[in-house]
Amino acid sequence: MCLLAKRIEEGVFRWPKIEDGVARLSAAQLSALLEGLDWRLVQEARETLAPTQAG
């Protein structure tokens, strides 16, 4: 369990929707939320496949 406190100088927290008593966020989204950013704008990184053969 973690207890965090953050004061926002301007604006508000954009809090995630809670379903079944759980707020689901990726690590990147949680980091954005804790920084006071809009976590909804954070996109999951896409996996980049390495080429199997040269040009």
C-alpha positions as CSV (number, residue, x, y, z in Angstrom):
1,M,0.0,0.0,0.0
2,C,1.2,3.5,-0.9
3,L,0.0,6.8,0.4
4,L,0.9,9.7,-1.9
5,A,0.1,13.4,-1.6
6,K,0.5,15.9,-4.4
7,R,-0.6,19.5,-4.6
8,I,-1.5,20.9,-8.0
9,E,-0.8,24.6,-8.5
10,E,-3.3,24.9,-11.3
11,G,-6.0,22.6,-12.7
12,V,-7.4,19.3,-11.3
13,F,-6.5,15.7,-11.3
14,R,-8.1,13.7,-14.2
15,W,-8.9,10.7,-12.1
16,P,-9.5,7.3,-13.8
17,K,-12.8,5.6,-13.8
18,I,-13.2,3.0,-10.9
19,E,-14.7,-0.3,-11.9
20,D,-15.3,-3.0,-9.3
21,G,-13.5,-1.0,-6.8
22,V,-10.3,-0.9,-8.9
23,A,-8.7,1.9,-11.0
24,R,-6.6,0.3,-13.8
25,L,-3.7,2.3,-15.1
26,S,-0.5,1.3,-16.8
27,A,2.8,2.4,-15.2
28,A,3.2,5.2,-17.7
29,Q,-0.4,6.4,-17.0
30,L,0.2,6.3,-13.3
31,S,3.4,8.3,-13.7
32,A,1.6,10.9,-15.7
33,L,-1.2,11.1,-13.1
34,L,1.2,11.6,-10.3
35,E,2.9,14.4,-12.2
36,G,-0.4,16.2,-12.6
37,L,-0.7,15.5,-16.3
38,D,-3.7,14.2,-18.2
39,W,-3.1,10.4,-18.0
40,R,-5.6,9.8,-20.8
41,L,-3.2,11.3,-23.3
42,V,-0.5,8.6,-22.5
43,Q,-0.3,5.9,-25.2
44,E,1.0,2.4,-24.6
45,A,4.3,1.8,-26.4
46,R,3.8,-0.4,-29.4
47,E,6.1,-3.3,-29.9
48,T,8.5,-2.8,-32.8
49,L,9.5,-5.9,-34.7
50,A,13.1,-6.3,-35.8
51,P,13.6,-6.9,-39.5
52,T,14.2,-10.6,-40.4
53,Q,16.4,-9.8,-43.4
54,A,18.2,-6.9,-44.9
55,G,16.6,-4.7,-47.6
